[in-house]
Amino acid sequence: DDDIFSSAFCENSEKLINVHLFALAAKYYSLSNLGVSTPLEDVLEALKGDSEGTTGIKPDEFMNNKKSHEVQVMSELVDSIANYCGIKQVIDIGSGKGYLSSFLSMQYNLKVYGIDSSSSNTNGAHERNKKLKKHWRAYQSRGRENLKSQSLEKANDRPVESEINCKTIHEELLNNASSLQNQDPVIIQDFVPCCGSTEMAAPETNTETEADLVTGTQSHETKLSEEVLAVLNLLPADAVEDFSSHNCGELCEEEKVQRKLTSLKTKARMSNESNLYLPLTSCITAETELNDIIADLEDCMMVGLHTCGDLAANTLRIFAAKPEIKAVCSVGCCYHLLSEQFENQEECHNQVWGFPMCQYLKDEGWCCGRNARMSACL
């Protein structure tokens, strides 16, 4: 109840006096408790359907545990959204040192543009990306070995069940074999003529059948050869060209050219794959034109892991304004840096505020305040 939760604060000083009651109020008004958000597991299941996700290495090979967890969860969600929308280009807003961007490009083969306002971050991301490319094959091999060992451990955890299944199958086979042995004399006796013995009837029949098959095959091949020779005899002498060593040489040259073209295509593909992640330096605002930053901009999705302050709001504004951006996946942070339109009495009509964004809260003149924004960062 609102009246009960309001007693967590002092009426006169408006200071917090009951931390436990405040924690209960925060849990009561959380998004998950109010039913206005969808759990991540349900989102992934809806996006993937029956298809299996990409199995690869964990990012903890080249980043700390906290960052590894964030990148792994975020990248799986981004890849699922990209596959669902049928897009291969991703724009990482506020990419920093490129932890998420490089993992998306190398693990999920997405073409990622990482945009950050700090040139030092961009340069650091570029150097880090070059080092990652050198060791990525080793990381992948190690990851595959870990997956194999995990599969073997799971298989070893169920030895009793495997033994029971094998024993059951063995018993079924023995039972089937014994039943067939009991039925064989009756079946043969029914189909073999009375004048022949049971033991000799089956071998004679098999021998005759094999002889008939061999004779039929030989006669068929002879007939085909005779037909081919008859056709060749009707043709002029120069109508048929012999296959000489000269023709073999020409084919070898053609094969060399074909192999060279294939090699060039492979090198071009590998070159494109090696440049799947490109860090860029630019300050992103609500008025930013992505075409001015990315020359080959196509249908894409925008992502942001820890979009700081107003960057989260500007990411949503760009997504709403640009039709080529088909999806957005943003996790905000540093809410204490979020600009509020009604926090100060001074009004700046030309400024684009981080909060509020919706017209209803603007009409209400809603203001969170610094303390509330600081609490959101906890």
Secondary structure, DSSP 8 states (H G I E B T S, - for coil): -HHHHHTTB-TTT--B--HHHHHHHHHHTSHHHHT-S--HHHHHHHHHTT--------GGGSS-HHHHHHHHHHHHHHHHHHHHHT--EEEEET-TT-HHHHHHHHHH--EEEEEES-HHHHHHHHHHHHHHHHHHHHHHHHHHHHHHHHHHHHHHT-HHHHHHHHHHHHHHHHHHHHHHHHHHHHHHHHHS-TTS-HHHHHHHHHHHHHHHHHHHHHHHHHHHHHHHHHHHHHS-GGGS----HHHHHHHHHHHHHHHHHHHHHHHHHHHHHHTSEEEEE----TT--HHHH-TT--SEEEEEEEEETHHHHHHHHHHHH-TTEEEEEEEEE-GGG--BTTSSS---TT---SB--SHHHHHHT----HHHHHHHT-
